[in-house]
Amino acid sequence: MNLPQGNFVNVSGVDATEGAKVVFVWRREKGTEVYTLLGSGHVVDAACPGRPPGISVGQFSVTFLLPPGCSVDDVFVTDDRNNKDHLPGVIVTPCGSTADTPPSPFDAVALHADAPQKNVHSGSVLISSQRN
C-alpha cells in the first residue's frame, strides 16, 4: 500500500463573495506560470440551518497534503476555477508531517498479518485533491 508522505497544511478564511459555494487551493510553481490544484472545499452557506455561534457565512477550512518540493509560500486560495482571483486574508497553517503522526485505531491496517504495518495520518480530513 502506498501511503502519503509529506506535510499536511490547512488553509482557512472567509469568502465574502455573495453566493460563494466552493474555494480552490492552488500551488504556483516558483518562477513559472504553472498552477496545480491541491484541493477544494465548500464554504458555509447563508442558508445553512443551525449554524453554530461563531461560524461565519463564507467560512472555509481545507486540509491537504503538501506535495514534495512545495512551500506554504507557494499556496493560495481562489473562489474561481481559473485561479485568477486570490482570496484575501487566508491563513495558511502547517499541521505536521505524516511521520509525526502517532498510531491510531483508525489507521490503515495491512491486509496480511505478516505484512509490515504503516502509519497513516488520521487527524486531518482531505476534502478533495487532484494532482496535475
C-alpha angles and dihedrals in degrees: 000000000000109000126196115266125196140045129324118223132189126209119194139169144108126286103210093189109122110249094013111167110166138025125204125213114213140185121211112203111232115265095004142085090235115125128190124197107230099177148319138219143183123258123225107272122224088232092057106128118221096014107182119245111273095028110117129211106259094025117145141176124187125181119195143160112265110228119240112275093021122119127205084243088067093057125096137160130228135177092218131073094231094063095233106118109059113204114237124230097026114159115217113198128182109226102190137270131286087247091059095056116105119224116276134191086242094057120116113273128210118256092227125049092228094050117103115262117238130196122236124195106253103170099079133053120228102215098188133336139183132176122206 
